[in-house]
Amino acid sequence: MSAPSLLSSVAVNLKATPRYQAYLTLQAIAKGAYADVALSRVLHQSPLSAVDRGLVTELVYGTVRRQRTLDVLIDHLCRQRQQPLNLRLILRLGLYQLRYLGQIPAAAAVNTSVELAKGCGLTGLAGVVNGVLRAYLRISQDRDPLPPVADPLLNLAVQESFPDWIVQAWVGQLDLPETTALCQFFNQPPTLDLRVNSLQVSPTEVLAALASAKIKATPIANLPGGIRLGPGLGAIAALPGYDTGWWSVQDAAAQLVTHLLDPQPGETIIDACAAPGGKTTHIAELMQDRGTVIALDRVASRLRKLKQNQQRLQLTCLQAQLADSTQVQTMLPLADRVLVDAPCSGLGTLHRHADARWRQTPTTLAQLVSLQSQLLQNAATWVKPGGIMVYATCSLHPDENQEQIANFLQTHPHWHIAPLPPTFPRPDLQSAQGWLQAWPQRQQMDGFFMVRLQRDTP
Ligand SMILES: C[S@@+](CC[C@H](N)C(=O)[O-])C[C@H]1O[C@@H](n2cnc3c(N)ncnc32)[C@H](O)[C@@H]1O
């Protein structure tokens, strides 16, 4: 074989490896792409086997989640202070395998990382990759190579790879062992919950269809129509009952929000932040598809997804409208109930979005708190006297939750926190103040805050 064709065959082989595909994805994320979008784009273009695709997914999400820990290790083990970004990406990938993927032999992790460096134009730095990874292995025979930090909170943030400000927000509400358990929950791959469409089918029928497709599924305790599946199921749309609208994917905590709203057949309901329709469609199902559900959202592409879900679930009582819910007033009827499932930091769903912990900052949080407050104030004007408004976030930050509601109640004297509906399935989540909070490390579900507010009758 001539030199150029030998080179090109090496390049082709490298491109066919999961580690190269993971490296490409990490490059895209480093340039600003969302992790899930970058990963699905790379997987879409690559001809990898199902097993290799699983490895790419693990490498990408794991390396992104553990980025802070890995960077502290790199800074500690690498004599070269300023590394080019591509070298750092390869070091993160290699160290991630050594530290977290016990099933990959250490020699394979080191050798493939060195080959990756050579194949990606970093031949001159392949020795650095080899040196750092071997130093990690050598030190780890005696002790953890990750240097401890004296402050327990900062140590936790480094050990579990979270920004300090997020851990600080949790330590203000939980003790250190529980905060550690919460961080560890968010570093695991998520499970998947279904919500059975009671207008189409029973949970027993869905469980039977999943069992016949050899998919492990169990009913969720104290959640009517909730079913939990294991992780790593592949394409959701290929599961039995998806096309026929038998179920929706929705975490147990998100399902509880609509039970808290407790919509009744024939009522008028407004969903202020509706797309892609997880809760709107649940509202229509609980109303037996009778009445009016007005589904507002300000993003047209997300509203299109809501309409697709509506069609798949064969629901007719929904009307989707493009609107800014901080502004819109006159075109709406007075509602029996309003849902404000607010845009939020997502600090309760960090296990589902590997890069979210690095995207949110105290500044983005403050912007969201202001938007949530405007949404609550405007949506409150849509509610009939005596009517209900449920406010919910998938955040575990007090500024978006209990502080937000305390401010609302202070500035809206004709509103109060209402008692739970008699059939609400998880009264144990209610706090002494009346709002509800699901904590992942306690309830094994997404982190959510929800509160049922009522407008006084005159
Ligand atoms: C948490 S998501 C809603 C999820 C949805 N309720 C579900 O269960 O599928 C928040 C939504 O609020 C929308 N949004 C943000 N600002 C808005 C505004 N000013 N008016 C209306 N919708 C808004 C976003 O486009 C996003 O779809």
The ligand as a MOL file (V3000), in Angstrom:
LIG
                    3D

  0  0  0     0  0            999 V3000
M  V30 BEGIN CTAB
M  V30 COUNTS 27 29 0 0 0
M  V30 BEGIN ATOM
M  V30 1 C -41.4040 24.3070 30.9130 0
M  V30 2 S -41.7760 24.6030 29.2660 0 CHG=1
M  V30 3 C -43.4380 24.0440 29.1720 0
M  V30 4 C -43.5920 22.5620 29.0890 0
M  V30 5 C -45.0210 22.1310 28.8360 0
M  V30 6 N -45.9410 22.7200 29.7960 0
M  V30 7 C -45.1620 20.6300 28.8580 0
M  V30 8 O -45.5550 20.0800 29.9030 0
M  V30 9 O -44.8770 19.9940 27.8390 0 CHG=-1
M  V30 10 C -41.9750 26.3300 29.2140 0
M  V30 11 C -42.5650 26.8620 27.9320 0
M  V30 12 O -42.8040 28.2530 28.1260 0
M  V30 13 C -42.7020 28.8790 26.8700 0
M  V30 14 N -42.5870 30.3340 27.1080 0
M  V30 15 C -41.5180 31.0320 27.5610 0
M  V30 16 N -41.8270 32.3320 27.6710 0
M  V30 17 C -43.1400 32.4650 27.2900 0
M  V30 18 C -44.0310 33.5650 27.1810 0
M  V30 19 N -43.6470 34.8140 27.5010 0
M  V30 20 N -45.2820 33.3310 26.7450 0
M  V30 21 C -45.6890 32.0670 26.4150 0
M  V30 22 N -44.8670 30.9930 26.4970 0
M  V30 23 C -43.6140 31.1850 26.9350 0
M  V30 24 C -41.5000 28.2080 26.2460 0
M  V30 25 O -41.5220 28.3540 24.8500 0
M  V30 26 C -41.6900 26.7480 26.6910 0
M  V30 27 O -42.3520 26.0280 25.7060 0
M  V30 END ATOM
M  V30 BEGIN BOND
M  V30 1 1 1 2
M  V30 2 1 2 3
M  V30 3 1 2 10
M  V30 4 1 3 4
M  V30 5 1 4 5
M  V30 6 1 5 6
M  V30 7 1 5 7
M  V30 8 2 7 8
M  V30 9 1 7 9
M  V30 10 1 10 11
M  V30 11 1 11 12
M  V30 12 1 11 26
M  V30 13 1 12 13
M  V30 14 1 13 14
M  V30 15 1 13 24
M  V30 16 1 14 15
M  V30 17 1 14 23
M  V30 18 2 15 16
M  V30 19 1 16 17
M  V30 20 1 17 18
M  V30 21 2 17 23
M  V30 22 1 18 19
M  V30 23 2 18 20
M  V30 24 1 20 21
M  V30 25 2 21 22
M  V30 26 1 22 23
M  V30 27 1 24 25
M  V30 28 1 24 26
M  V30 29 1 26 27
M  V30 END BOND
M  V30 END CTAB
M  END
